[in-house]
Amino acid sequence: MIYLDERFTFEDTSNDLLTVGELLVDMISNEYGDGLQSDGYTRFFGGSPSNIAINVNKLGIRAQISSAVGEDGLGTFLMNRLKAAGMSTEGIQRVDASTSLVVLTKSQASPIPIFYRDADFRLTFDANLERALKNSKVVHFSCWPISQEPSRHTIERVIEEAKNRGLLIGFDPNYHRMIWQPGENGAEFVKSMISRVDIVKPSEDDAERLFGKDEPFNQVKKFLDLGAKLVIMTLGKQGAIVSNGYETVTFQSLATEVVDTTGAGDAFWSGFYAALIQGYTVREALNLGFAVSAYKLRYTGAVVDLPKLESIKEQFGL
């Protein structure tokens, strides 16, 4: 169990957060809409774990990314964006496959994605990834790398190594049926991962895709029943429910302006991790996560020009 008023104590390492998983291109429409009526799209840096790594670096902690991209122009675009953001590309594997991308309609609600995958799930456990794990405090991954091989095997190895080294493990159960192989019960596999990690942050949509429709408090209980130590269920405009099975609390959204919801969940994770590593309690880190998410919602794209965490804390009066 993770208590809301506890602070984590981390060993002194050269890196703070390691994110493992998809690095891809988000093609976001230039116009709002529920369908694909837009004639124009703009490419953005994307991929949830990669977004988080760049965000936390801007917020003031150190991060590394372990991902796979193609030996193509889109892969080079992503590599150049990482370099421009001051991030190391040592953990990025270039593979003989097309760089993965997601097509999204610009939205003020939950964007509906269309997936085009190839390179991202070809991530393997190599010496760079092993070294990054050894030198980090927290490791984070999403459903993407566990949905196909060989990256699923890579994550299995990451979890084993992280547990052996006492790292905090965060998992984003962002299940989408379309990223899994036809005929495989991806939802059941995701459920099997819950007890193996420390923190899970499903959205209301994630929970519905995994369990079917139900009241949010019931959905949170389902994650706890699967062995979750801390569940953070985000509810969009309605804020969030957080529970460790002993204490359940609600948080109000801090967002006052919504331009684009793409990457809002990643922004939350970023603020939350940055705050935990900087010594805030879990409860304080949750509030700071919502503040970073609210800041991001004012801009288009998953990765925006975030200020340091202390500046966001002051802006939101926390």
HUWO-V493586 format. One record per run of one state. SS is the DSSP state (2 for helix, 1 for strand, 0 for the rest). FROM is the first residue (numbers start at 1). LEN is the number of residues. If there is no record, write none. Layout:
# HUWO-V493586
[[SS | FROM | LEN] [SS | FROM | LEN]]
This chain:
# HUWO-V493586
[[0 | 1 | 16] [1 | 17 | 4] [0 | 21 | 3] [1 | 24 | 9] [0 | 33 | 8] [1 | 41 | 6] [0 | 47 | 1] [2 | 48 | 12] [0 | 60 | 3] [1 | 63 | 8] [0 | 71 | 2] [2 | 73 | 12] [0 | 85 | 7] [1 | 92 | 4] [0 | 96 | 5] [1 | 101 | 6] [0 | 107 | 6] [1 | 113 | 4] [0 | 117 | 3] [2 | 120 | 3] [0 | 123 | 4] [2 | 127 | 8] [0 | 135 | 3] [1 | 138 | 5] [2 | 143 | 4] [0 | 147 | 4] [2 | 151 | 15] [0 | 166 | 2] [1 | 168 | 5] [0 | 173 | 4] [2 | 177 | 3] [0 | 180 | 6] [2 | 186 | 11] [0 | 197 | 2] [1 | 199 | 2] [0 | 201 | 2] [1 | 203 | 1] [2 | 204 | 8] [0 | 212 | 4] [2 | 216 | 10] [0 | 226 | 4] [1 | 230 | 5] [0 | 235 | 1] [2 | 236 | 3] [0 | 239 | 1] [1 | 240 | 4] [0 | 244 | 4] [1 | 248 | 4] [0 | 252 | 12] [2 | 264 | 14] [0 | 278 | 4] [2 | 282 | 15] [0 | 297 | 12] [2 | 309 | 7] [0 | 316 | 3]]
